[in-house]
Amino acid sequence: MQVELTVNGERRSDEVEPRMLLVHYLRDVCGLRAANVGCDTTSCGACTVLLNGESVKSCTVLVAQAAGQEVITTEGLASDGELHPVQRAFRAEHGLQCGFCTPGMVMAAIGLLAENPHPTEREVREGLEGNLCRCTGYHNIVRAVLAAAREADAEVTA
């Protein structure tokens, strides 16, 4: 079947199998590697992307369901060579170790901050509970999300 959607600002039209998952479309058709296939059961969140601004696990969405919509992956966040504030915060706060979960964590954090721009530590932990990290213990990830929220506040007041 033919699908048309926008991926990281680029309008695309591709022939795909009707049962193809969005994560496989992004990786195999678009050549984007940030959305990782980790569990195939929606448990880990390594495949999280933004679909029309909402964070979703791309292993739960068929490409056909995303037709006509906008998908943003971690590769689509940087603008003019500048990292997205959440990416900067993850870097500054050392919110990663092996990096496998990081793209999904970043996208989930962006979705969380879009819904709740001033989260508490507890709200960050609850908001990211659908994304698993086997390396960090989450402390630096939570600090990174809180730092990104503070940076967004500082940009608004500047």
N, C-alpha and C positions, 0 to 999 in steps of 0.2 A: 504494500500500500504506500501511497505517497503522503508524506507529512511535511508540513511547513511550520516552522517555529523560529524563534529568535534565540540564539545562544551567544551569550557574552556580547550582545549588541549587534551580532551578525545574523541577518535573515538567511535561513537555510531552507532548502527543499530537498528531501532525500526519499529514496525508495527503501522501505524497511519491512521486516516481517511484522505482521499484526501483533504478535505476542512479545515483541522486543521490549525489554525494560529500558527505562530512561538511562540508567547507569551504563548499560552496554552500548546504547546509542552514543552517549557522550564519549566513551572510551574507544569504541571500535569504529564508529562512523566519523565522529568529529576529531578523533585523535587527542582528546583531552584526558589527562591522566590524574588530575587531582581527586576526582570522585573515585574512591577506592571500593573495590568489592571485598568486603571483609567477612560477612557471615551469611549472606543470602537469606536471612530470616528477619530483617528489620531490627535486629537486636543491637548492633554496634554503632550505627550512625556514621561510619566511615564514608558513606556515599552521599551525605547530606549536601544538597544544593538549594538555591533559592528558586522557587517557581512562582512567578508573579510577586516576588518580594517575600514570600513565606518559605521558611525552611522546611524541606521535605526530604525524606529518605528516598533517593532516586531508585532504589531497588524495589520500591513499592508502587512505582508509577510506570505505566506503559507509555511508550513514546506517543502512541495514538491519543492518550489522555492529555498529553502536553501540547498537542497540535494547536497552533494559533496563539500559544502563550510565550512568555519570556522566561528563559532559564539563565541563571548566572551561576557559574562555577568559581572556584577560588582563582582560577586563571583570569577571570574577568573582573576582578576587584581592583587591581592596581590601575591608576589613572595617570597618564603622562609620566610613567616611571616612578610614581609615588605609591607606596603601599597604602592600602586601606587602613584606617585607624585601628581596626581590630587586628589586622596583620602586624602592624607596628607594635601594638601592645603585647601580642604573643611573643614577638621577638624580644622586646625589652624586658619582659617578665619571665623569660625562659619557659614559656608555656608549652614546651614540647620536648620530647627526647628522641624517640625513633622517627617521629614525624608521620607515621601511618594514619593516625586518627586526626592529625592537625587540620587538614582541609575541612573535614566534616565538623570538627569542633568550631573552627572559625565561622563556617556558614551557619551553624546552629546559634553561635553567639550573636551574629548579626541579626538573625531572626528574633532572638530573645530581646536584644536591645531595641529593635524596631517596635516590639510590643510593650516593653518596659524599659524606658531609657534610664531609669534610676533604680536599678535592682539592688537589693541587699545581698550579702554573701549567701544567705540561705536561698534566696530567689534564684541566684545564679546556679547554685548547686542543683536545685530542683529543675530549673530550666534546661540544664544540660544532662539530666539523668538518662536520657535516651541515647547518649553518645558515650561509648566506652573507651577508656584509655588504660592500657595494661602497663604503662611505664611510669607515669608521673605522680600518681596519687592525687591528682586534680588540684593541689594547692596553687601551683603556679598558673594553671589554666584559669582558675577562679580569679586570682589576682589580675590576670591579663584582661579578663572581661570587665572587671571593676575599673581597671585603669583606662580601658577604652571608653567606658561610660563617663569617667571624669574628663577625658580628653574631649569628648563630644560636648560636654558642658562648657569647657573652657573655650572651645571654638565658637559656641553660641554667644557667650558673654563678651568675647573679644571684639 
